[in-house]
Amino acid sequence: MVGTLDWRPANEHRDLLAEPVAAAIGDVPEAEVAGIDPELADTAAFCERYEVPLELSANCVVVAAKRGGQVTYAACMILADGRADVNGVVRKHLGARKVSFAPMDEATALTGMEYGGITPVGLPEGWPILVDEAAAAASRVVIGSGLRKSKILLPGKALAGLPGAEVIALAL
């Protein structure tokens, strides 16, 4: 097991998932979910309290890519002990003139998920999911559930298998 949490099959505990995540979790049969204190959803506090190593926790960052007045959104998955090269790798990969972190209100409204719990499972159709190669190669990673009150545990390869996912070298 990972950390001190009571992991259970996510398909059987959809009440711990945001609506769009619950609708898509069937595509990730190996996913497990565990309830947490929502006040501890942020990565550093979560990892410390539940004894999950940073290198087994992956963050989902929503970015807004702009080019010629057009805005497209994408998700970047990177291990918590790394940083995504948003202005270099992500910008070039998305063919954008400018890429920035999506504002919190936009990210939550577009995804139907809570800030601090956004996850690549259940994102809007057509969104690219850029998965750092280290996250994809991890035997298991902890990610958001769409809600601050829980986390999902799944194999890194499951991130690479999500609709719209592309595995690239994202880390700085």
Steps between C-alpha positions, in 0.01 A plus 500: 500500500595862460507712814267449794171527308226239464493455120183352349386432142398837351221342294332395824542836678384760250370716787865593559538629141391819325216440254711506181760273664234254613363492144845417356649277772377186326773561240758452777399169664819477705435837672455506874370785717542607863335770704719771653460814707413771241716747692799279413433469123794717399795283405755584771250472787343186351833321451620586849179399682433180306866395455491504120841576344499805272632283216181289520267799484418664166353845455260603226552854373246656263654738248349744254684509166448808283568551132337748264222591742410134551524340845531126549534317829720208591597307812858427600579207730830515683635333811481723808878508536535660153389810310345513156675710235184691409667785310730273303394139440125547556477819291689343209311170520164681489615734221406803708640850505437524873412246771398584855342323792123519460336722763341301782142603418544402133666168584228399744212618279635323190585172675213473749760423766618670818819703506769289662332182379511539122598175332549380141225237537177649368637816341298658218517312171778613271729636768861387456643332809877538503646235731861532607693184417596450867133502606409255222787270603410498871366169628224690682414867549256691717293762315197716571145367493330818387416570865720617786365226728668206326787379282535238226779242480577344161789365293697766315429316176129566557572874467658433161190304397249779567318652200713780356808403701849546357814402687778758463796636697329784691734554794739790526 
